[in-house]
Amino acid sequence: MANLINRLNIAAAVTCTAIFSATSLIAQDTIKRPVLSDPYTVENVVSAIAEATMRSKTADTEQLARFSQHEGAWDTFTRTDSILQQVSWPYGDCTDLTSLIPPPDDGWGLRSETLIVSLSAPKISDERAEVSFTYLDPSPELIGDDVFKTSQTVTITITSNPAASAAIKQSLANPALRDAMFTPGPYGYPVLPFSNAALLGDYTVDVVGTGMEHPSRYFAKIVKCAIDNGLIAEGVDPAELTEEP
């Protein structure tokens, strides 16, 4: 029974989100839904997700109240809360799984609707962290569907798996295997070919997203922070790393 109630609650949240998302796409003739929230800074990525989720849920509740007072057709209702949470945190002390995750670049943020629905919200534990950032063009001339057509995303996944890390370290320590399985990536760090994936210290890092430019930029930032903090996998020779990406 508890599982059924939980599923119904999730379904209701998804339905409300879908309705509000639809209205934000249609009723844009006079009001444009804000793309970015006002910027704010928190302590770290864990605090960022908690704060952004709270703000998104509070705003969602306010939109429900507005919608309940709306006297026009449902497709004339436009949300006034932001699509993306423009949150940031200090970055540079990369010593563990969560501190490796950089904040969103300028103009990027955490998607508000994603934070509200638990099934798609960012997930962070002691063994694994997965966080997605989104970019939408905030140009005032873009309205309705045109805004969402500009969507760019990046997903950062960092995992602590001792067995997998040990296997990768063995490959890195063997020159023949290292040359066969890895290629020089940002700052000369060995990465898996045709990807933004590497072992940094004991953590596997994988960055994917729209195209190659955005994931590569975030990945290079993570690699640089790891190197600066000595989070280098066994088998990687620091002398072979470079100052430039």
PyMOL commands that set and color helices and strands:
alter all, ss='L'
color gray80, all
select helices_A, chain A and resi 2-26+45-69+74-76+98-100+112-116+118-120+145-148+162-173+175-181+186-188+213-228+238-240
alter helices_A, ss='H'
color red, helices_A
select strands_A, chain A and resi 40-41+84-85+87-88+108-111+123-124+128-135+152-160+183-184+190-191+197-200+203-209
alter strands_A, ss='S'
color yellow, strands_A
deselect
rebuild
show_as cartoon
